[in-house]
Every structure is written in structure tokens, then in C-alpha cells.
Amino acid sequence: MFRYAVWLGCFLLILPSESILAQSSPPLLTNDPGTPGPGKWEINVLTSLERSNVNEEWEIPLFDFNYGVGDRCQLTTSIPFVVSREQGGEVRRAFDGVEIGVKYRFVDNPGTTGHNISLFPTVFFSFVDDKAMKLFLPFEWHLEWSKFGLTAELGHAWVNGKPDGWEGGVGAGVLLDPVALLAEWHTQMREAPFNLLGQVVDLGFTWEWSETVSAFGSFGKSLENHDEAPTKWILAGVQFQF
């Protein structure tokens, strides 16, 4: 049975244009209130590596499809092909699962300043384990001014067979058109308040080649030192908007 806990979290970056606003995840680890716009697509194709002391996992590639329904709503589907290996084990290659979600931005200030707040429930269904499922219910908040932006995300996660908890972080971005420089801190919380797990610091960028194509990348490092904590996080990819 799912339990509730309480935690405080903030996360990510965003910059002062709608196209950059929609790019905070990827290349970082969370989402923002941005949506593609009515009838528009945002498609991300990326590769990532997460490495710990006992495991190495590649997503080669991850396909992330986002479709705008009206000005404030977004439908999302993500499908990763995962190559992983545990220490002393065999290499596993498979489509790991599918994540689906719906984002709704219920506080909307489309100008250069003002608050934006969204709700973005997602569900992940594993293809490897029929009983494995993750439900994530986060809120995203964004505030921007001039060429600087801040975004916060706080979400509760329920995972079958594991303790539920909260995820979030805090980050910022600076726009140096056409390049955006990004930084974040991300963590999880389990059981007791402020029992932080999986803390990661990320640095990233986006490069807007044109109105429809952008490149992005990020590098992260764990702030913890135990076997299950990821020691490195690397991501690179391309985004298409049309």
C-alpha cells in the first residue's frame, strides 16, 4: 500500500524564451512548465550513460515524444532502449519500458516575467518486469527575468515493491543566444524527512541551430559515495520542434 511522506524540492533551469523553456528536460533530469504549443510536436532523440560502482546503464537511444494540446497541455510518451551490465554479470539489451504522461500548466504567464506552474503526472510500465511500475506526480514552477531563469519541481513517486518517496531539486539557466548554459542539483528523499538519496550535480547546455532543431548535452556527478549511487551521468541528443 502506498504511503505519503513530506519533502521540499526544487529543480532545473529555464530561460526567457518559449523554445528554451521547453528544453530543460532534457538535457537535465527534471521537467518544467513549458509545453510545445497547440498542434505542435517536440521530439527528443538522445543517448545517456549512468554509471555506479556496481552497474553501468546506457540508453541508446531514448525516444521522447511530446505533443501540444492547446496552449497549456502536453501529451508525452518516452521509450528507452537500454544496454546495462551489473558487476560480474552479463550484458542486457532491451526496450526497458514506456513512460506516458499528461502535463497541464494551470498558472500561465506567457510574458518575459511572471510565474508558471504545471502538474505533470507520469506512469512508467516496465517491459522487463510485469509487476514493475512507477507513478510520479510532480508540480513544476518557473520564474524568469532578463536572460536568467529558475525552475523548481517537487513530486511524489510510488514504485511497486519499493518504499515511496519524493524527488526534486533546484537549478538555473543563463541565455547567451543561441546557447543556453544550465546547472542543477537533483535528489530523492526516502522514509524520513530530508533523508536525501541519489544527490547529483549537473552542468548542461542547449544550442539552438534553428527554429526547429536544437542540440543539448549535460554531465553530472554524484555527491554520495556508496555502491548504488550513480557516480557519473552523461547525456547528449537532438531536439526537433515542428
N, C-alpha and C positions, 0 to 999 in steps of 0.2 A: 504494500500500500504506500502511496506517495506521501512524503512528509514535506512540511513547509519550514523554511528557515529564513532568516533575515540577513541581508548584507548590503553594503554600499559599494557601487562600482561606477566607473566612468571609462570611456574608451574612445580612442581613434581620433581622426582628423577630418577636417573638411575645409574646402577653400571657397572663395567667393564667386563661383560660377556654377550653374546647374550641372554642366557636364563634369566638372571636377567633383562636385558634391556626390555624384552617383558612383565615384570611383574609389571610395575609401575602403571598400572591401570587395575585391582585392584592391591593393596589394597587402593590406594589413589583415587583422584577424577578426574584425567585427563589422557590423553594418551601421549605416547612417540613415537619416530620414529621407534621403533623396530617392526619387523614382524616375523612370525613363521619360514619362510623358504619355499622353493619350495615343494609343495605337503604335507606340514605338518599341523597338527591341534594343536590349543591351545584352550582348553575348560576350562572355569571358572564356578564353581558352588559355589554360595555364599549366605549369609544371611546378611542383613543390617537393621539398625534402624536409622531413622531420627526423632527427636523429637523437637517440638517447644512449645511455651506456649499455643497454641490452637489446635495442631494437633500432632498425632503420626502415623508414617508410617513404616511398616515392608515390606521388600522384602524377601519372604520366599517361594521358593528361587528365585534367578535370574540366568538364564542360559545365558552364554556369549560364543558364538561360533566364532572362528577365523580360517580362512583357508589361507595358504600362496600360492600365485600365483606368481611363480618366486621368485627371491631373494629380491625384493623390494616392492611387492604388497600384500595386505591383504584384504580379504572379511570378513565382520563382521555382525553378527546377535545377538541381545540381546532381551530376553523375560523375564520380571519380573512378578511373581505372588505377588500381593500387598494386604496387610491387613492394613487398615487405619481407623482412627476414629478421627473426629473432636470433639472439646469440646461440650458436651451436645448432640452429635449426635450418630447415630448407627454405628456399625462396618461394613465396606465394604470389601468384599473379591472378587478379580477378577484378571484375567490377564490384566494388565494395558494397555499394548500396545506392539509394536515391534519397535526396532530400527535397521536400516540397514545402512551399510556404506562401503566405499572403502578407504583404506589407500595406498598412494604411497610415497615412500621415494626417492625424486629426488636428494638429496645430500647424498652420501653414502661413509662413511669411515669406513670399517669393522675392522680396527686395534684397538689397545688398546687406541689410541688417535685420535682426529680428530672430525670434526663436522658432525652431521647427521641432516637432515631437511626433514620433511614429510608434506604432505597435507592429511587431513582425513575428508572429508565431510560425515555427517551422517544425516539421516532423521528419526524422531520418529513419528509413527502413533498411535494415541490413539484408544483403543478398547471401551472406555467408552464414549467418545465424538467424533462423526464422523467428526466434524469440527476442532478438536484439532490436530495440527501438529507443530513440531519444526524442523527447518532446522539449522544445526550447521556447520560452515565452519571454522575449525581451522588449524593453522600451528603449528607443533611441532619441537623443536630444542633440540639437546643433545650434550653435550661435557663431556668427561671423561678423567681421568688420574689416574694412580696407582689404589688405591682402593676407589676413590671418584668420584662422578658424579653429574652433574647438568643438568636439563631439563627445557625448557620453552615451554609454549603453549599460543597462542593467537588466539581467534576465535570469529567470529560474529554469533549471534543467532537471528533467526527470529521465532517468535511464533505467531500463529493466535490469534487475539483478544487481544494481549498484546504489549506493547512497545518493539521494538527490542533493542539489545544492544550487549555488548561484555563480554566474560568470559575468565578468565585466572588466573595465579598465579605463584608462584616460589617455588622450593623445592630442596632438596639434598638427597643423599643416601651414605652410607658407607657400604662396603662389608667386613664382618667378616665371611668368608666361613665356614659353609654353610648358615649363617644367614646374611641378609641384614637389616640394620636399616635405616628408612626413616622418613623424615619430610617435611611438605609443608605448604604453605599459599595459599588459594584459594579465589577468589572473582568474583563478577559480576559488570558490570557498566551499568547504565541506563541513558538515556537522555543527561545529561551534562557530559563533561569530568571529570573523577575522582570522579563522584558521585557513590561511591562504595556501593554495597549491598551484603548481604549474605556472609560476610567475615568469613572464617573458618580456624582454625589452626589444622593440623592433625599430628599425630605420628603413624608410622606403621612399619611392619616388613614383610619379606618373609623368609621362611625356606625351603631350597631345600632338600627334603628327598632323591630323586634320580634324574636321568636324565629325568624322565617322570612325577614325582609327586612333587608338592610343596604346602606348606600351607602358608596362609597370613592372616593378620589382621591389623586393624587400629582403632584409636579413635580420634575423632575431637570435637572441641568446638567452638561455635560462639564467635566472637569478638563484636557482636552487641546485643542490648537489646530492641527488640520490638517483637510484637506477631508473625509476620510472619517469623522471623529469626529462623533457626534451632538452638536450644541450645546444642544439642548433636548429634553426628554421630558415629555409631559403625558398624564395618564390619568384617566378618570372612568368610573364604572359602578355597577351594582347587582348584589347577590348574593342569590340565593334558596336557602333550605335547607328541605327537607321530606322 
